[in-house]
Protein backbone atom coordinates (compact mmCIF):
# COMPACT_ATOMS: atom_id res chain seq x y z
CA UNK A 1 0.00 0.00 0.00
CA UNK A 2 1.33 3.41 -0.86
CA UNK A 3 1.83 6.15 1.74
CA UNK A 4 -0.98 8.32 0.38
CA UNK A 5 -3.56 5.52 0.71
CA UNK A 6 -2.26 4.66 4.17
CA UNK A 7 -2.52 8.31 5.27
CA UNK A 8 -6.09 8.49 3.94
CA UNK A 9 -7.04 5.35 5.83
CA UNK A 10 -5.45 6.75 8.99
CA UNK A 11 -7.68 9.84 8.71
CA UNK A 12 -10.74 7.64 8.26
CA UNK A 13 -9.74 5.48 11.23
CA UNK A 14 -9.17 8.50 13.48
CA UNK A 15 -12.55 9.93 12.45
CA UNK A 16 -14.31 6.63 13.20
CA UNK A 17 -12.51 6.39 16.54
CA UNK A 18 -13.72 9.89 17.46
CA UNK A 19 -17.30 9.00 16.46
CA UNK A 20 -17.24 5.84 18.58
CA UNK A 21 -15.75 7.64 21.58
CA UNK A 22 -18.48 10.28 21.34
CA UNK A 23 -21.12 7.56 21.07
CA UNK A 24 -19.80 5.75 24.14
CA UNK A 25 -19.54 8.99 26.13
CA UNK A 26 -23.10 10.01 25.21
CA UNK A 27 -24.43 6.57 26.12
CA UNK A 28 -22.61 6.77 29.45
CA UNK A 29 -24.10 10.21 30.17
CA UNK A 30 -27.56 8.93 29.31
CA UNK A 31 -27.05 5.89 31.50
CA UNK A 32 -25.83 8.06 34.37
CA UNK A 33 -28.80 10.42 34.07
CA UNK A 34 -31.30 7.54 33.95
CA UNK A 35 -29.71 6.06 37.06
CA UNK A 36 -30.20 9.32 38.91
CA UNK A 37 -33.92 9.48 38.13
CA UNK A 38 -36.33 8.30 40.77
CA UNK A 39 -37.44 4.79 40.09
CA UNK A 40 -41.18 4.21 39.95
CA UNK A 41 -42.75 0.82 39.96
CA UNK A 42 -41.30 -2.58 39.13
CA UNK A 43 -41.98 -2.13 35.42
CA UNK A 44 -39.94 1.08 35.39
CA UNK A 45 -37.13 -0.69 37.23
CA UNK A 46 -37.20 -3.61 34.79
CA UNK A 47 -37.19 -1.21 31.85
CA UNK A 48 -34.21 0.69 33.26
CA UNK A 49 -32.33 -2.54 33.93
CA UNK A 50 -33.00 -3.70 30.37
CA UNK A 51 -31.78 -0.37 29.02
CA UNK A 52 -28.63 -0.59 31.15
CA UNK A 53 -27.90 -4.07 29.84
CA UNK A 54 -28.29 -2.81 26.28
CA UNK A 55 -25.89 0.09 26.95
CA UNK A 56 -23.33 -2.24 28.51
CA UNK A 57 -23.52 -4.63 25.56
CA UNK A 58 -23.20 -1.80 23.04
CA UNK A 59 -20.31 -0.33 25.01
CA UNK A 60 -18.55 -3.70 25.05
CA UNK A 61 -18.95 -4.06 21.27
CA UNK A 62 -17.78 -0.48 20.74
CA UNK A 63 -14.77 -1.13 23.00
CA UNK A 64 -13.75 -4.09 20.86
CA UNK A 65 -14.12 -1.98 17.71
CA UNK A 66 -12.15 0.87 19.30
CA UNK A 67 -9.32 -1.50 20.22
CA UNK A 68 -9.27 -2.84 16.66
CA UNK A 69 -9.26 0.69 15.23
CA UNK A 70 -6.38 1.67 17.53
CA UNK A 71 -4.48 -1.41 16.36
CA UNK A 72 -5.13 -0.42 12.72
CA UNK A 73 -3.83 3.12 13.36
CA UNK A 74 -0.69 1.65 14.93
CA UNK A 75 -0.25 -0.57 11.85
CA UNK A 76 -0.43 2.50 9.60
CA UNK A 77 2.32 4.07 11.69
CA UNK A 78 4.44 0.88 11.51
CA UNK A 79 3.85 0.47 7.79
CA UNK A 80 2.03 -2.87 8.15
CA UNK A 81 -1.52 -1.63 7.57
CA UNK A 82 -3.50 -3.64 5.03
CA UNK A 83 -1.75 -6.96 5.67
CA UNK A 84 -3.82 -9.95 6.77
CA UNK A 85 -2.88 -11.00 10.30
CA UNK A 86 -3.44 -14.64 9.38
CA UNK A 87 -1.83 -15.24 5.99
CA UNK A 88 0.20 -12.03 5.56
CA UNK A 89 -1.30 -11.26 2.15
CA UNK A 90 -2.61 -7.82 1.26
CA UNK A 91 -6.21 -7.08 2.21
CA UNK A 92 -8.04 -5.73 -0.84
CA UNK A 93 -8.66 -1.99 -1.03
CA UNK A 94 -12.36 -2.71 -1.52
CA UNK A 95 -12.47 -4.53 1.82
CA UNK A 96 -10.48 -1.82 3.57
CA UNK A 97 -12.78 0.85 2.13
CA UNK A 98 -15.77 -1.03 3.56
CA UNK A 99 -14.15 -1.86 6.92
CA UNK A 100 -10.88 0.06 7.34
CA UNK A 101 -10.03 -1.76 10.58
CA UNK A 102 -10.22 -5.21 8.93
CA UNK A 103 -7.64 -7.56 10.41
CA UNK A 104 -8.04 -10.35 7.86
CA UNK A 105 -8.43 -10.78 4.13
CA UNK A 106 -11.81 -12.07 3.00
CA UNK A 107 -10.56 -15.65 2.60
CA UNK A 108 -9.14 -15.83 6.13
CA UNK A 109 -12.17 -14.04 7.62
CA UNK A 110 -14.51 -16.55 5.98
CA UNK A 111 -12.36 -19.40 7.26
CA UNK A 112 -12.45 -17.98 10.79
CA UNK A 113 -16.24 -17.65 10.67
CA UNK A 114 -16.86 -21.10 9.19
CA UNK A 115 -18.38 -23.44 11.77
CA UNK A 116 -16.06 -26.19 12.93
CA UNK A 117 -17.21 -29.79 12.62
Buried (B, 14 or more C-beta within 10 A) or exposed (E): BEEEBBEBBBEBBEEBBEEBEEBBEEBEEEBEEBEEEEEEEEEEEEBBEEEEEEBEEEBEEBEEBBEBBEBBBEBBEEEBBBBBBBEEEEBEEEBBEEBBBBBBBEEBBEEEEEEEE
